[in-house]
């Protein structure tokens, strides 16, 4: 006990001594220009009334003695939509801020802006540093966007979407899960921007429909609600677009679906003779789990691009009917180890009690497609003899090591893989940045069937296929121009 008493007294004396010395110390008032880590701080783009991320400004004292800044304040004062914190102390006006010799302080900046209260969507202010001899400032700049906010009642996670049309006038910001209710149809206009908060998404319920009407260079974009550049390619920021069993007449054309958990999930088709989903000219990437998850459903796809998914880019499970032409299914995920293939196809599932339940795979057709990624095997076929398993790959390219598949035989020489290329080089422009255009060095140039090119005569960029009899595989026809390189 005695040694702890001595230690306490020693600490107390040190504190008293330091406090006594510091009380007698007077910092020199700053008389020369301060140095800053930046002369302008950009807080990126924010939605109205949604807080920004925090930005940091460093203020340097380049002198050999302590300096005191008489006042640091926001130029707009207390009416500013910005907030500052100086070395852990909040306040938009602070006096006598001291900096040690050859040291610096941190100023943390945030903002929450009410769009209706500003005259210019480019909102600006400044941090002003004042003394008797000089004034300096650092500019603050933020672009604020008005938005349509949709969210559930307090305590709920789901809400009914009341509108039948989403326009491109203002972005939509979704909190929770928006539900297109039974027998309703939601049309989304070209150029619309749909932003989802964390753990949010869109559900198309029984007998309901979603129709996305994007256009080239005016796509409908589904992504998270963080607008800062640092979040532009981060997977897992939101949930899913989910087509429930018996939803019908769904179509997606010219959309970008990015940075979610599961891009699109399509459940069982019921008794419909028409596709549950027709998806064309669409890019799906940066999904933390699966790009497209289909379970005993009916999907047709053309000029479809899927890439960069934490597990599987295309999962066709528990049977169903699928037809894909001129599509690129890739997976160059490099954020964590991936043991799964880019494309997985099965006609069964295992129930909770361990039973194998099989459902007919009536069709899984891939014409003029690319299946590839950064694993050795990017296709897996999981087959049960208790149900149909009808599939075919024609004039397609598959990355595969030629080991025996789950079906028990080789791909090469298999009539179900007609005119199929194995392990060729695709030479994408930048697969890790989701640019899956093929260069002039690609080995899939001219390997496509004219039959399917005539069915899909233009690629995802509206470039004509079948150029002098040359048809390329995948969603992109090679049109490399010298000025593009």
N, C-alpha and C positions, 0 to 999 in steps of 0.2 A: 504493500500500500504506500509505503514511504517513497518508493521510486517513482510512482505515478504522480504523487504530490509535487515532487521536484520537477518532473517533466512539465506539469501544468504551469508551475511558476515560471519555468524557462520560456514557455510559449507565450505566456502573458506578458513577460518583460519584453520579448521581441516585438510583440504587437504594439506595446506602449512606446517603445523606442522608435519604431518605424513611423507610427502616427505622429509622434512629436516632431521627428525630422521633416515629415511631409508637410506638416502644418506651417513650418517656417519657409517652405520652398515656394517661390513665385515663378511661374512659367513665363517666358518671354512671349509677348503678343506677336502673332505671325505678321511679318512686314514684307514678306516676299511671296511670290506666287506659289501656291501649293501644286503638287503634282497629283494627277488622278489616273486611275487605271483605264478610264475611258472619258471622252468628252461628251458622249451621248449614250444614254442607257435606253435600249429598246426593250419594252416588255411584251413584244410580239402582239398577236391579235387575241382579243378576249371577247366573249359574248357579254351582252349587257347584264349587269348585276351578278356576274360570275367572277370570283376572285382569280387573279393571275397567279402564276408561279412567282417565286421570289428571285429577284435579281440582286447582284452584289456590286457595290462600288468601293474601291480602295482609295483612301486619301493618304498621301505619303508626306512625311516630314523629312526633308533632305538635309536639315541642319544638324549641327553637333550638340544642340541643346533642346530642352523642352520648349514647345511652342503651344500657345493657346489661341484657339479660333474664337473670337468674341461671340459669333452667332452663326449657326447653321440652320437654315429654314427652307421650307418649300416656297417657291415663288408665289403660288396662289394662296398660301397660308392655310388656315383651317378650312377653307372652302374647297381645297384641292381634293381630287379623287385618289390621289396617291397617298401612301403611308410610308414613313421612314422609321427605321430603328438604327440608332448609332451605338455600335459596340454593346448591344444588348439593352439599350434604353430606348423605349418608344417615345415618340413625340415629334410633331411636325415643325416645332421651333425649339432649339436647344442652345443654351448659352455657355460660353467658356469651356469649350471642348478641347481637351489637351491631348497632345501627341508626343510620345517619348522621342528622344533623339534617334535619327536614322530608323524610325519605325513607321507604322501606319495604323489607321483605324478602318473598320469596316462599316459601311452604311448599307443596310438591307432595304430594298424597295419593293413594295407591292401596290396593287391597285384593284379597285372594284368600281366600275364606271356604269352609271345609269345613262343609257343611250338617249333617253328622252330629255336629259338635263344638259346635254352638250350641243353646241351649235355645229360642230365639225366632228365627223367620226374619227378623224386623226387627232386624238387628244394629246396635248402637250403641257408640260410644266417644266420646272427646273429646280435643282437644289442649289441654293445661294449660300456662298461662304462670304461673310462680311467681317471687315475690320475697319479701323480708323483710316487705313491707307489704301485699301483695295477691296474690290468685290470680284468674286469669281463665281461662275455657275457651271453646272453640268446639266445638259438638256435631258428631259424624260419624254419618251414618245411611245404612244400606244394606239393601235387601231382598234376601235370598238365596233362590234357588229350587233345590229338588232337581230332578234331571233324569235321564233315561235316555240315556246316552252310547253312541253306536254309531260304530265306526270300524274301519278295516282293520288288518291286521297291519303291523308295521313294514316300511317299504319298499314297501308296496302302496298303491294308490289306490282299490281296489274291494273290497267285502266282500259276502257273501251275507246277506240278511236272514233270520233264522231264525224269527222270529215270524210268525204268520198274522193277528194282531190287534194294532193299536196303539190303546191306550185314551187317555182324557183324564185319567188319574190324575196323570201327571207329563209335563212337556214332553219331547220327544225332540230331542237335539242330534246332528246328523250331521256327521261328519268324513269326507271322501272321498265316494265314490259308493256308495250302498246299492243292491243288486241284488235285485229280486224274481225268483227263478230260474224256469226253465222249469217249466210245469205247476203253479206255485204261485200262490196268491191272497193278497194283502195287503188286509185290511179295516181302514179307519181310522174310529174311532168319532167321533161328533159331539163338538165341543169340544176335540178333540186339537190340540196345538200342535207343529208340526214346524219346528225351527230348523236351518238349514244354515250350516256354516262356509264361509269363502271357498273357492272352487273345489270345491264339494260339490254333490250332487244326488241324484236318485232315478231309477233305471232299471228299467223293467218289460220283462223279457226275453221271448224267443220263447215263445209259448203261455202266458205268465203273465198275471195280471190284477191291476189295482188298483181298489178300490172305496172311494170316499170318501163317508161317510154323514153329512154335516153337516146342520144344521137352522138355521132362522131364529133369529138371536140366539145361536146355539151353533155357529157355523161352524168348520170345520177350517181352520187358518191355516198356510200355508207361507211362511216368511220367513227372514231371516238370524239369526245368533246374537248380534248386538249389540243389547242391550236398551235402551241409552240413548236418550232422546227425540230426540237429534240424528241418530240413524240410522233413525228410524221411517219416513222416506220417501225414503231414499237408494237409487237403483237400483244393480244390479250387485254386490250383496253375496254372491251365491251363483250356482250354475250353472243347473240345468235339471231339469224333470221330463220324462223321455224314454221314450216308448212305442216299443219296438223293433218292426221288422217282424214280423208275425204274432202280436204280443200281442193279446189278445182280451177281449171282455166287460168293458172298462174303463168305469167310470162315476165322475163327479165331481159331487156335489150339495152346494150351499151350502158353497163353499170360498172362501177369499181367498188368492190367490197373488201375492205382492208382493216387490219389491226384488231380483229376480233378474236373470239375463242373458237367458234364453229361458224364458218361463213354462211353456209346454207344447209339446213336439215330438211329433208323431205320424207314424210312418213307414208304409210301404206295407201294404196290407190283405191281401195274399195272395189267397186264394180265398174269404174269408169273405163271406157274404151279410148279416151283421149289422154294425152300426157298430163300428169299433175303439174309439171313444170316444163316450159320451153325456155331455155336460157341460151342467149346468143350474144356475141360481140362483148363479152363480159370478162373482166379480170378479177380474180379472187386471190389475195395473197396476205402474208403476214398473219396467219391464224395460229394461235398458240396450240390448237389441237387438230382440227380437221378442216379442210377447205370445203368439200361437199360431202355430206353424210346422207345417204339414201338407204331407207329400210323398206324393202318390199314395195318400191314405188315405181313410177313411170316418168322418166326424164328423157328429153331430147336436147342435145346441145350442139351448137355450131360456133366456130370461132371463139372457143372458150379457152381461157388461160388460167391455170391454177398453179401457184408456186409458194414455196416458203411456209410450210406448215409443220408444227411441232411433232405431229404424228403421221397423218396420211393426207395426201392432197385430195384423193377421190376414194371414198369408201362406199362400195355397193354391196349392201348386206341383206341377207335373208331373202334372196330372190328378187323378183321384180322384172322390169323391162326397161332397157336403156339403149340409146342410140346416139353415138357421138361421131361427128365428122369434123375434120380440120380443126382439131383441138390440141392444145399443148398441156399435158399434165406433168409437171416437173416438181421436184422438191429439193431445193438447195439450202434447206434449213441448216444453220450453223451456230445457233444459240445454245444448243445442248446436244448430247448424244441422241441419235435417232436410230432405233432398231427396226422400224416399220417401213414398208414399201411406199412408194409414191401412189400406187394404185392397188387396192385390195378389193377382191370380188368373192362373194360367198353366197351359198344358197341355204344356210342353216345358222342357228344360234343355239346357245346352251341356256336352258331355263334355270331358274333359281334352285330347283331341286336336282340339277345336274343332267337332265334329259336333253338329248339333241333333238331340236325341232327344225325340220326341213321345210322350205318353201320353194316353189318352182322359180328358177331363173329362166324366164321365157326368152329373154334376149339380152345380150350384152355385146353390142357391136361397136367397133372402133375402126373408122375408115379414114386414111390419110392423117393419122394422129401421131403424136410424139409422147412417149412415156419414159421419163428419165429423171435423174437426180444425182446426188453425191454419194449414194450407197451403191453397193455392188448389184443388188437385186431390187428393181423398182416395180415389180409386178408379183403379186401373190394371188393364187387361185385356190380357194378353200372349198372343197367339193364333198357333198354327201350324195350317195347313190339313192337315197330315199326320195329325191326330188329331181326335177329337170335341172340341167346345168348347160344351157345353150349359150355359147359365146363365140365370137370370131373377131380376129384382128386381121385387117386387110390393108396392104400398102401402108403399114405403120412402122414406127421405129421404137424399139424397146431396149432399155438397158437391163441386161440379164446375163448371168455368168454361165448359162447353159447347164447348170446343175439341174437335176430332176425336180420338177415342180410338185406341188401337192397332188396333182393328177397322176403322177407316176410315169411321165414320159417327157422326152425332150421337146423344146419348142422348135428347134430346127427339124425340118422335114414333116412337121405336123400340119395337116391341111387346114386346121383351124387358125393357123398363123400364115395366111397366104401373102406372098411377096413381102414378108416382114423382115426389116433390117434389125440386126442384133449388135449392140455395143458399137455403134458408129459415133463419130464426133459431130456434135451439133453446132458448136461454135456460136453460142448466143452472144449478143452484144454485151450484156452484163447480167448474168443469171442471179447474182447475189443482190442486185438492186432491182430485180423483177423486170428487167428488160429482156424479153425472150424472143426478140427479133433475131433472125439468123443472118450470119455474115456470108460473104461469098465463098468462104472456105468450108461451109457446112456440107456434110455428106448426105443430107436429106434433100438437097436441091434436085428437082427433076424426078423424084422417086414416087410421086403421087399418082393416083389413078385419075384419069380425065373424067371418069364417070362421076366421082364424088366432087370433083372440081366444078363440074357443070351444075351440080345440085347446090353447091356453095360457091358461086362464081366470083365473089369478092372476099378478100380477107378482112381481118378485124380493123384494118386501117383503110378499108374501102379501095384497096389496090386490086386490080384485075388479076385473077389466076389464069392458068392455061395460056401462058405467054409463049407463042410459037411451039405449043405442045409440051412445054415445061411446066409441071405442077409440083410445087414444093409441099412437104409435109408440115403439119402443125397449123397454128392460127395465123402465121405470118408468111406471106410470099416474099421472097428475097427481092428487095428493090434497092440495094445499097447504091447510094449516090456518092460521088467523090466528095461533094461538099459536106456530107454527113459524117465523114470519117475524121 
